[in-house]
């Protein structure tokens, strides 16, 4: 394969790497690994000496390796964590909370409803969904004892009056051996979704509802690399504000659409606009604090994200109208425009753009909020560091892996190749089950809004638990048992009788809890098992396969419509169980030196 022909593949990987690098850095920071990565890959040895002189502190630095001068992490480590940083990170948390509306809003707006055929001969004034005589005029499904949504028994005209004196219909006139479709319905809920607004009735139109979620995932697939390019060129703050405000406008416009295809178009545009907000927001917040504070800040910021879905579920429960719900949730996003005047740009991005004056102003605010001052020598050091790092950056670009070299290195090692296949399968499983359970919650027995809120709020303790287990137990066991417990929970949901609804709900939530742990663990595990020279390329390949899972997840409801509601959850359980078994084949990476070469990676976990 020629290098020229591989260029499109390389470009795709490189764009993914920009976003994936941010994600990896975030999760590695949570485990205090960022510093070790920097030490191993950059071979830096730097020291900062502070000498108290009255009320002033003088920052002195010395260069140990030629061309390497103290960096931003060392400066921030001296300042600590002050009120300015906490305030900015809290504002970032609010954006993260808002950014979870776009990826999951279709679970409410495109959710199916309970309805049945209207029977004019029996449904009089104010008809109800489930009258006692319903099974005599409408056929029922045998599997879940629910009426068919678009079928009714054929009514034969008789000489007798169709309606008796007490407004009861003539049941004998319905032929139970002959069915026919209807064009009017009686709904069991007062909620309005695109189902009753756009007339998306009956099983043959179910694909239109699942297609909304697939289009949303396609928008993310397109938007993430696009946002990475824009973020690198115009800054993290730019994509945070533009992405959020554009999403707010597009989401609001979507609430005014009058037909299914215009709704689908704005769903796609909203997904593209908002897809890069999460990564840009997280990176901007983490780059404002020292490495010692990143574990705490990243954990707390991460807890904001699922709360956005919880608030959305509560708003849907209170409003029961998808149009008003979207306006209530999206319009506050316009307030993020005000971040332009208070939230600083990423200091690391400013440094790469050689905008040291702006970077120094941000550092001054950080220092001031911590009761310190920024010595003039720091600005000079930052300028020197920018110049010193200019050449290594250019060299890295020049020596970027060609497509042929990348493929050669992957296929030259049987261990790395098999590990990549296994890792890609695990990523696909995670996204399929993670998003699939969130979407299935609205079709689960009981109050769908409560289920939706519970299945998202359970991510908060799951996020904290995964961090604890990775710190105190092996990576491999944490990954494998997270998969296994999620699989067991999904399978058990189908084995518990419907009378034990609380037990089924507990198992359902336990499955989401476990797969969330698997999701958080997989970020770190993937980064640790591959060599430095291929790490981001292989991470990009694995996570790209993961996007396939999020695309297929919305189609699981369509699978349930044709084969039974138990089928999607059973599939989630089986595939999670298989991934859990395969995870035991991964090498153990906890407390292991990050491999730099393919040969080192082959022996990870054996020492």
C-alpha positions as CSV (number, residue, x, y, z in Angstrom):
1,X,0.0,0.0,0.0
2,X,1.5,3.3,-1.0
3,X,2.0,6.2,1.3
4,X,-0.1,8.4,-1.0
5,X,-3.1,6.1,-0.9
6,X,-2.9,5.9,2.9
7,X,-3.1,9.7,3.4
8,X,-6.9,9.8,4.0
9,X,-6.5,7.0,6.6
10,X,-3.7,8.9,8.3
11,X,-5.7,12.1,8.3
12,X,-8.6,10.4,10.0
13,X,-6.3,8.9,12.6
14,X,-4.6,12.1,13.3
15,X,-7.8,14.0,13.8
16,X,-9.0,11.3,16.2
17,X,-5.7,11.4,18.0
18,X,-6.2,15.1,18.9
19,X,-9.5,14.3,20.7
20,X,-8.3,11.0,22.1
21,X,-5.1,12.5,23.5
22,X,-7.2,14.9,25.5
23,X,-9.3,12.0,26.8
24,X,-6.3,9.9,27.7
25,X,-4.6,12.8,29.5
26,X,-7.7,13.3,31.5
27,X,-7.9,9.7,32.7
28,X,-4.2,9.3,33.2
29,X,-4.3,12.5,35.3
30,X,-6.9,11.0,37.5
31,X,-4.5,8.2,38.3
32,X,-1.5,10.5,38.8
33,X,0.2,9.2,35.7
34,X,0.6,12.3,33.7
35,X,3.9,13.2,35.4
36,X,5.4,9.8,34.8
37,X,4.5,9.9,31.1
38,X,6.1,13.3,30.8
39,X,9.2,12.0,32.6
40,X,9.5,9.0,30.4
41,X,8.8,10.5,27.1
42,X,10.5,13.9,27.5
43,X,13.2,12.9,29.9
44,X,12.9,16.1,31.9
45,X,14.6,16.9,35.2
46,X,13.6,20.3,36.5
47,X,13.7,21.9,39.9
48,X,12.0,25.0,41.3
49,X,13.5,26.8,44.2
50,X,11.5,29.3,46.2
51,X,13.2,31.7,48.6
52,X,11.2,33.8,51.0
53,X,12.3,37.4,51.0
54,X,10.0,39.4,53.3
55,X,6.6,39.6,51.7
56,X,7.9,38.7,48.3
57,X,8.7,35.3,46.7
58,X,11.3,35.0,44.1
59,X,11.0,32.2,41.6
60,X,14.3,30.8,40.5
61,X,14.7,28.1,37.9
62,X,17.6,26.2,36.5
63,X,18.0,24.2,33.3
64,X,19.2,20.6,33.9
65,X,18.8,19.3,30.3
66,X,20.0,21.5,27.5
67,X,17.0,23.2,25.8
68,X,14.5,22.3,28.5
69,X,13.3,24.9,30.9
70,X,10.7,24.8,33.6
71,X,7.2,24.4,32.3
72,X,3.6,25.4,33.2
73,X,3.0,22.4,35.4
74,X,5.8,23.4,37.7
75,X,4.6,27.0,38.0
76,X,1.0,25.8,38.8
77,X,2.3,23.4,41.4
78,X,3.8,26.3,43.3
79,X,0.5,28.3,43.2
80,X,-1.8,25.5,44.5
81,X,-5.6,25.4,44.0
82,X,-7.2,28.8,44.6
83,X,-10.7,30.3,44.4
84,X,-10.2,31.5,40.8
85,X,-9.4,28.0,39.6
86,X,-12.3,26.5,41.5
87,X,-14.7,29.0,40.1
88,X,-13.6,28.3,36.5
89,X,-13.7,24.6,37.0
90,X,-17.2,24.9,38.4
91,X,-18.2,26.9,35.3
92,X,-16.7,24.1,33.2
93,X,-18.7,21.6,35.1
94,X,-21.9,23.5,34.2
95,X,-20.9,23.3,30.5
96,X,-20.3,19.6,30.8
97,X,-23.7,19.2,32.4
98,X,-25.3,21.1,29.5
99,X,-23.3,19.2,26.9
100,X,-25.0,15.9,27.9
101,X,-28.4,17.2,26.6
102,X,-27.6,16.9,22.9
103,X,-26.3,13.3,22.9
104,X,-29.3,12.0,24.8
105,X,-32.2,14.2,24.2
106,X,-33.5,11.9,21.4
107,X,-34.1,9.3,24.1
108,X,-37.0,11.5,25.2
109,X,-38.0,13.3,22.0
110,X,-38.1,10.1,19.9
111,X,-39.4,7.7,22.5
112,X,-42.2,5.5,21.6
113,X,-45.6,5.8,23.3
114,X,-48.4,3.5,24.4
115,X,-51.3,3.6,22.0
116,X,-53.9,1.3,20.4
117,X,-56.4,1.5,17.6
118,X,-59.5,3.6,18.1
119,X,-62.6,1.5,17.7
120,X,-65.5,3.9,16.8
121,X,-68.1,1.3,17.7
122,X,-66.8,1.0,21.2
123,X,-64.8,4.1,22.0
124,X,-67.3,6.9,22.9
125,X,-66.6,10.1,24.7
126,X,-63.2,10.4,26.4
127,X,-62.0,6.9,25.5
128,X,-59.4,5.3,27.8
129,X,-56.4,3.2,26.7
130,X,-57.2,-0.1,28.5
131,X,-60.9,-0.7,29.0
132,X,-62.0,-4.1,30.3
133,X,-63.4,-5.1,26.9
134,X,-60.3,-4.3,24.8
135,X,-59.2,-7.9,24.2
136,X,-62.6,-8.5,22.5
137,X,-62.1,-5.9,19.8
138,X,-58.3,-5.6,19.5
139,X,-55.8,-8.4,19.1
140,X,-53.1,-8.8,21.7
141,X,-49.4,-9.8,21.5
142,X,-48.8,-13.1,23.2
143,X,-45.2,-12.4,24.4
144,X,-45.9,-9.2,26.5
145,X,-49.7,-9.2,26.7
146,X,-49.9,-5.8,25.0
147,X,-52.4,-4.8,22.4
148,X,-51.2,-4.4,18.8
149,X,-50.8,-0.7,18.1
150,X,-52.2,-0.7,14.6
151,X,-54.4,-3.7,14.3
152,X,-58.1,-4.3,15.3
153,X,-60.6,-6.9,14.6
154,X,-62.8,-6.5,11.5
155,X,-66.3,-5.2,12.3
156,X,-69.2,-6.8,10.5
157,X,-72.3,-4.8,9.9
158,X,-75.4,-6.4,11.5
159,X,-79.1,-5.7,11.4
160,X,-79.0,-5.0,15.1
161,X,-78.1,-1.7,16.5
162,X,-74.4,-1.2,16.9
163,X,-74.8,0.5,20.2
164,X,-77.1,-0.5,23.0
165,X,-79.1,1.9,25.2
166,X,-76.3,2.0,27.8
167,X,-73.5,2.9,25.3
168,X,-72.0,-0.5,25.1
169,X,-70.8,-1.9,21.8
170,X,-71.9,-5.2,20.1
171,X,-68.9,-7.4,20.7
172,X,-70.5,-10.2,18.6
173,X,-70.0,-8.1,15.5
174,X,-66.2,-8.3,15.7
175,X,-64.6,-11.1,13.7
176,X,-61.6,-12.3,15.8
177,X,-60.3,-14.3,12.8
178,X,-60.0,-11.2,10.6
179,X,-57.7,-8.2,11.4
180,X,-57.4,-4.8,9.8
181,X,-55.2,-1.7,10.1
182,X,-56.5,1.5,11.7
183,X,-55.8,5.2,11.1
184,X,-57.0,6.6,14.4
185,X,-55.5,5.8,17.9
186,X,-56.2,6.1,21.6
187,X,-53.1,7.1,23.6
188,X,-52.3,5.8,27.1
189,X,-50.2,8.9,27.9
190,X,-50.6,12.6,27.7
191,X,-47.0,13.1,26.7
192,X,-46.2,14.5,23.3
193,X,-43.2,13.2,21.3
194,X,-42.5,13.2,17.6
195,X,-44.5,10.0,17.5
196,X,-47.9,11.7,17.8
197,X,-46.7,15.1,16.5
198,X,-45.4,13.7,13.2
199,X,-47.7,10.7,13.0
200,X,-44.9,8.0,13.3
201,X,-47.2,5.2,14.2
202,X,-47.1,1.4,13.9
203,X,-44.2,-1.1,13.8
204,X,-43.3,-0.5,10.2
205,X,-42.4,3.1,11.1
206,X,-40.4,2.2,14.2
207,X,-37.2,2.6,12.2
208,X,-37.8,6.3,12.0
209,X,-37.5,6.6,15.8
210,X,-34.3,4.5,16.0
211,X,-32.8,6.4,13.1
212,X,-32.9,9.6,15.1
213,X,-30.3,8.2,17.5
214,X,-28.2,6.8,14.7
215,X,-28.1,10.2,13.0
216,X,-27.1,11.7,16.3
217,X,-24.1,9.3,16.5
218,X,-23.2,10.0,12.9
219,X,-23.1,13.7,13.8
220,X,-20.7,13.0,16.6
221,X,-18.5,10.9,14.4
222,X,-18.3,13.9,11.9
223,X,-18.2,16.6,14.5
224,X,-15.4,15.3,16.9
225,X,-12.5,15.5,14.4
226,X,-13.9,18.7,13.0
227,X,-14.0,20.2,16.5
228,X,-10.4,19.0,17.1
229,X,-9.2,20.9,14.0
230,X,-11.1,24.1,15.0
231,X,-9.9,23.8,18.6
232,X,-6.3,23.5,17.5
233,X,-6.6,26.5,15.2
234,X,-8.8,28.8,17.2
235,X,-8.5,27.6,20.8
236,X,-10.4,25.5,23.4
237,X,-12.4,28.4,24.7
238,X,-13.6,29.2,21.1
239,X,-15.0,25.7,20.5
240,X,-16.5,25.6,24.0
241,X,-18.5,28.8,23.4
242,X,-19.3,28.4,19.7
243,X,-20.2,24.8,20.1
244,X,-22.5,25.3,23.0
245,X,-24.2,28.4,21.6
246,X,-24.6,26.8,18.2
247,X,-26.1,23.8,19.9
248,X,-28.5,26.0,21.9
249,X,-29.7,27.7,18.7
250,X,-30.0,24.5,16.7
251,X,-31.8,22.6,19.5
252,X,-34.3,25.5,19.9
253,X,-34.9,25.6,16.2
254,X,-35.5,21.8,16.2
255,X,-38.3,22.3,18.7
256,X,-40.2,24.4,16.0
257,X,-39.8,21.8,13.2
258,X,-43.1,20.7,11.6
259,X,-42.0,17.4,9.9
260,X,-39.8,14.4,10.6
261,X,-37.1,15.1,8.0
262,X,-36.5,18.7,9.1
263,X,-36.3,17.4,12.7
264,X,-33.7,14.8,11.6
265,X,-31.7,17.5,9.8
266,X,-31.4,19.7,12.9
267,X,-30.7,16.7,15.1
268,X,-27.7,16.0,12.9
269,X,-26.5,19.7,12.9
270,X,-26.9,19.9,16.6
271,X,-24.9,16.8,17.2
272,X,-22.1,18.1,14.9
273,X,-22.0,21.4,16.7
274,X,-22.0,20.0,20.2
275,X,-19.8,17.0,19.8
276,X,-16.5,18.8,20.5
277,X,-17.7,20.7,23.6
278,X,-17.0,17.9,26.1
279,X,-13.3,17.4,25.3
280,X,-12.6,21.1,24.9
281,X,-14.3,21.9,28.3
282,X,-12.5,19.1,30.2
283,X,-9.1,20.0,28.8
284,X,-9.6,23.7,29.5
285,X,-10.5,23.0,33.1
286,X,-7.7,20.5,33.7
287,X,-5.0,22.7,32.2
288,X,-5.8,25.4,34.7
289,X,-4.7,23.4,37.7
290,X,-1.5,21.7,38.8
291,X,-0.9,17.9,38.2
292,X,-1.4,17.3,41.9
293,X,-5.0,18.8,41.7
294,X,-6.0,17.1,38.5
295,X,-7.2,13.9,40.1
296,X,-9.6,15.8,42.4
297,X,-10.7,18.3,39.7
298,X,-11.2,15.7,37.0
299,X,-13.3,13.5,39.3
300,X,-15.5,16.3,40.4
301,X,-15.9,17.8,36.9
302,X,-16.8,14.4,35.6
303,X,-19.6,14.0,38.0
304,X,-21.4,17.0,36.4
305,X,-21.8,15.2,33.1
306,X,-24.4,12.6,34.0
307,X,-26.3,15.3,36.0
308,X,-27.2,16.9,32.7
309,X,-29.2,13.8,31.7
310,X,-30.8,13.6,35.2
311,X,-32.1,17.2,34.8
312,X,-33.3,16.4,31.3
313,X,-35.3,13.4,32.6
314,X,-36.8,15.5,35.4
315,X,-37.7,18.3,32.9
316,X,-39.4,15.8,30.6
317,X,-41.3,14.3,33.5
318,X,-42.6,17.7,34.5
319,X,-43.3,19.1,31.0
320,X,-44.5,16.1,29.0
321,X,-44.1,18.0,25.7
322,X,-40.9,17.5,23.7
323,X,-41.1,20.9,22.1
324,X,-41.3,22.8,25.4
325,X,-38.7,20.5,27.0
326,X,-36.2,21.3,24.3
327,X,-36.7,25.0,24.7
328,X,-36.3,24.8,28.5
329,X,-33.1,22.8,28.2
330,X,-31.4,24.5,25.2
331,X,-32.1,28.2,25.7
332,X,-30.0,28.5,28.9
333,X,-27.1,27.4,26.7
334,X,-27.1,30.9,25.2
335,X,-25.8,32.2,28.6
336,X,-22.5,30.4,27.9
337,X,-21.8,33.3,25.5
338,X,-21.0,35.2,28.7
339,X,-18.0,33.0,29.3
340,X,-16.2,35.0,26.6
341,X,-15.6,37.8,29.2
342,X,-14.7,35.7,32.2
343,X,-13.3,32.3,31.3
344,X,-9.7,32.3,30.2
345,X,-8.4,30.5,27.1
346,X,-6.3,27.4,27.6
347,X,-2.9,28.4,28.8
348,X,-1.2,25.6,26.9
349,X,-2.9,26.6,23.7
350,X,-1.8,30.2,24.2
351,X,1.7,29.0,24.8
352,X,1.7,27.1,21.5
353,X,0.5,30.2,19.7
354,X,3.3,32.3,21.4
355,X,0.7,34.5,23.1
356,X,2.7,34.8,26.3
357,X,1.2,38.1,27.4
358,X,-2.3,36.6,27.6
359,X,-0.9,33.5,29.3
360,X,0.9,35.6,31.9
361,X,-2.4,37.5,32.7
362,X,-4.1,34.2,33.4
363,X,-1.2,33.0,35.6
364,X,-1.4,36.4,37.5
365,X,-5.1,35.8,38.3
366,X,-4.3,32.2,39.5
367,X,-1.4,33.5,41.7
368,X,-3.5,36.4,43.1
369,X,-6.4,34.0,44.0
370,X,-3.8,31.9,45.9
371,X,-2.5,34.9,47.8
372,X,0.7,35.1,45.8
373,X,2.3,37.2,43.0
374,X,3.7,36.2,39.7
375,X,7.4,37.1,39.6
376,X,8.6,38.8,36.4
377,X,11.1,36.0,35.8
378,X,8.3,33.6,35.1
379,X,7.2,35.4,32.0
380,X,10.8,35.3,30.7
381,X,11.0,31.6,31.5
382,X,7.8,30.9,29.6
383,X,9.1,32.7,26.5
384,X,12.3,30.7,26.7
385,X,10.5,27.5,27.1
386,X,8.3,28.2,24.1
387,X,11.4,28.8,21.9
388,X,13.1,25.7,23.3
389,X,10.2,23.4,22.5
390,X,9.7,24.7,19.0
391,X,12.2,22.4,17.3
392,X,11.1,19.1,19.1
393,X,7.5,19.8,18.0
394,X,8.5,20.3,14.4
395,X,10.6,17.1,14.5
396,X,7.7,15.2,15.9
397,X,5.6,16.3,13.0
398,X,8.3,15.4,10.5
399,X,8.7,11.9,11.9
400,X,5.0,11.2,12.2
401,X,4.2,7.6,11.3
402,X,3.4,7.0,7.7
403,X,0.5,4.6,6.9
404,X,2.8,1.9,5.7
405,X,5.1,2.1,8.7
406,X,2.1,2.1,11.1
407,X,0.6,-1.0,9.5
408,X,4.0,-2.7,9.4
409,X,4.6,-2.2,13.1
410,X,1.1,-3.4,14.0
411,X,1.3,-6.6,11.9
412,X,5.0,-7.3,12.8
413,X,3.9,-8.1,16.4
414,X,1.4,-10.9,16.9
415,X,0.8,-9.8,20.5
416,X,0.1,-6.1,19.6
417,X,-2.1,-7.1,16.7
418,X,-4.3,-9.5,18.8
419,X,-4.3,-7.0,21.7
420,X,-5.7,-4.3,19.3
421,X,-8.4,-6.6,18.0
422,X,-9.4,-7.5,21.6
423,X,-9.3,-3.9,22.6
424,X,-11.4,-2.8,19.7
425,X,-14.1,-5.4,20.5
426,X,-14.2,-4.3,24.1
427,X,-14.6,-0.6,23.0
428,X,-17.5,-1.5,20.7
429,X,-19.1,-3.5,23.5
430,X,-18.8,-0.7,26.0
431,X,-20.4,1.9,23.8
432,X,-23.1,-0.4,22.6
433,X,-24.1,-1.5,26.1
434,X,-23.5,1.9,27.8
435,X,-25.7,3.9,25.3
436,X,-28.0,0.9,24.8
437,X,-28.9,0.7,28.5
438,X,-29.5,4.5,28.6
439,X,-31.9,4.3,25.7
440,X,-33.6,1.1,26.8
441,X,-34.4,2.7,30.2
442,X,-37.3,4.6,28.6
443,X,-38.8,1.4,27.4
444,X,-38.3,-0.5,30.6
445,X,-41.2,-1.3,32.9
446,X,-42.3,1.4,35.3
447,X,-42.0,5.1,35.0
448,X,-39.7,5.8,32.1
449,X,-38.7,9.2,33.3
450,X,-37.7,7.9,36.7
451,X,-35.8,5.0,35.0
452,X,-34.0,7.4,32.8
453,X,-32.9,9.6,35.7
454,X,-31.8,6.6,37.8
455,X,-29.8,5.0,35.0
456,X,-27.8,8.2,34.5
457,X,-27.4,9.3,38.1
458,X,-25.8,5.9,38.9
459,X,-22.8,7.0,36.8
460,X,-21.7,9.4,39.5
461,X,-20.8,6.7,42.1
462,X,-19.6,4.4,39.3
463,X,-17.1,7.0,38.2
464,X,-15.8,7.3,41.7
465,X,-15.7,3.6,42.3
466,X,-13.8,2.8,39.1
467,X,-11.1,5.3,40.2
468,X,-10.9,3.6,43.6
469,X,-10.7,0.1,42.2
470,X,-8.0,1.0,39.7
471,X,-5.9,2.5,42.5
472,X,-6.3,-0.5,44.9
473,X,-6.7,-3.5,42.6
474,X,-5.3,-4.7,39.3
475,X,-6.4,-3.0,36.0
476,X,-7.2,-6.3,34.4
477,X,-9.5,-7.6,37.1
478,X,-11.2,-4.2,37.3
479,X,-11.9,-4.2,33.6
480,X,-12.9,-7.9,33.4
481,X,-15.2,-8.0,36.4
482,X,-16.9,-4.7,35.4
483,X,-17.8,-6.4,32.1
484,X,-18.9,-9.6,33.8
485,X,-21.1,-8.0,36.4
486,X,-22.7,-5.8,33.7
487,X,-23.4,-9.0,31.6
488,X,-24.7,-11.0,34.6
489,X,-27.1,-8.1,35.5
490,X,-28.4,-7.8,32.0
491,X,-29.1,-11.5,31.7
492,X,-30.7,-11.7,35.1
493,X,-33.1,-8.9,34.2
494,X,-34.8,-11.2,31.8
495,X,-34.9,-14.1,34.3
496,X,-36.7,-12.2,37.0
497,X,-40.6,-12.4,36.8
498,X,-42.3,-9.1,35.9
499,X,-44.0,-9.1,39.3
500,X,-40.6,-8.3,40.9
501,X,-40.2,-4.9,39.2
502,X,-38.0,-3.4,41.9
503,X,-35.6,-6.3,41.6
504,X,-35.5,-6.0,37.8
505,X,-34.8,-2.3,38.1
506,X,-32.0,-2.9,40.6
507,X,-30.3,-5.4,38.3
508,X,-30.8,-3.0,35.3
509,X,-29.2,-0.1,37.2
510,X,-26.4,-2.4,38.4
511,X,-25.6,-3.3,34.8
512,X,-25.3,0.4,33.9
513,X,-23.2,1.0,37.0
514,X,-20.8,-1.8,36.0
515,X,-20.5,-0.8,32.3
516,X,-19.8,2.8,33.4
517,X,-16.9,1.5,35.5
518,X,-15.7,-0.5,32.4
519,X,-15.9,2.7,30.3
520,X,-13.8,4.7,32.7
521,X,-11.3,1.9,33.2
522,X,-10.9,1.2,29.4
523,X,-9.6,4.7,28.8
524,X,-6.6,4.2,31.1
525,X,-6.1,0.5,30.3
526,X,-5.9,1.2,26.6
527,X,-3.3,3.9,27.0
528,X,-1.1,1.7,29.2
529,X,-1.0,-1.5,27.2
530,X,0.3,0.1,23.9
531,X,3.8,1.5,23.2
532,X,4.5,5.2,23.1
533,X,5.5,5.1,19.5
534,X,2.0,3.7,18.5
535,X,-0.1,4.7,21.5
536,X,-2.3,7.3,20.0
537,X,-2.6,5.7,16.6
538,X,-3.8,2.4,18.2
539,X,-6.0,4.3,20.7
540,X,-7.6,6.1,17.8
541,X,-8.3,2.8,16.0
542,X,-9.8,1.2,19.0
543,X,-12.0,4.2,19.9
544,X,-13.1,4.5,16.3
545,X,-14.5,1.0,16.5
546,X,-16.2,2.1,19.7
547,X,-18.1,4.7,17.7
548,X,-19.7,1.8,15.8
549,X,-21.3,0.6,19.1
550,X,-22.9,4.0,19.7
551,X,-24.3,4.0,16.2
552,X,-25.9,0.6,16.6
553,X,-27.2,1.3,20.1
554,X,-30.3,3.2,18.9
555,X,-31.2,0.3,16.6
556,X,-31.6,-2.0,19.6
557,X,-35.2,-0.7,20.2
558,X,-36.0,-1.7,16.6
559,X,-34.6,-5.2,17.4
560,X,-36.9,-5.4,20.4
561,X,-39.9,-4.3,18.4
562,X,-39.5,-7.3,16.0
563,X,-38.2,-10.0,18.3
564,X,-39.3,-9.0,21.8
565,X,-38.2,-6.4,24.4
566,X,-36.1,-9.0,26.2
567,X,-33.8,-9.5,23.2
568,X,-31.7,-6.2,23.3
569,X,-30.9,-6.6,27.1
570,X,-30.1,-10.3,26.6
571,X,-27.8,-9.3,23.7
572,X,-26.1,-6.7,26.0
573,X,-25.6,-9.4,28.6
574,X,-24.1,-11.9,26.3
575,X,-21.7,-9.5,24.6
576,X,-20.6,-8.0,27.9
577,X,-19.9,-11.5,29.3
578,X,-17.8,-12.3,26.2
579,X,-15.9,-9.0,26.6
580,X,-15.3,-9.8,30.3
581,X,-13.8,-13.2,29.5
582,X,-11.6,-11.7,26.7
583,X,-10.4,-8.9,29.1
584,X,-8.5,-11.5,31.1
585,X,-6.3,-11.9,28.1
586,X,-5.0,-8.3,28.5
587,X,-1.7,-7.8,30.3
588,X,-1.6,-6.3,33.7
589,X,-0.4,-2.7,33.5
590,X,-0.8,-1.4,37.1
591,X,2.5,0.0,38.5
592,X,4.2,-1.0,35.2
593,X,6.5,1.3,33.4
594,X,4.7,2.7,30.3
595,X,6.3,0.9,27.3
596,X,8.1,3.0,24.7
597,X,8.6,0.4,22.0
598,X,6.7,-2.5,20.5
599,X,9.2,-5.0,22.1
600,X,8.6,-3.4,25.6
601,X,4.9,-3.5,25.1
602,X,5.0,-7.2,24.3
603,X,6.5,-8.0,27.7
604,X,4.2,-5.6,29.7
605,X,2.8,-7.5,32.7
606,X,5.4,-10.3,32.6
607,X,7.9,-8.5,34.8
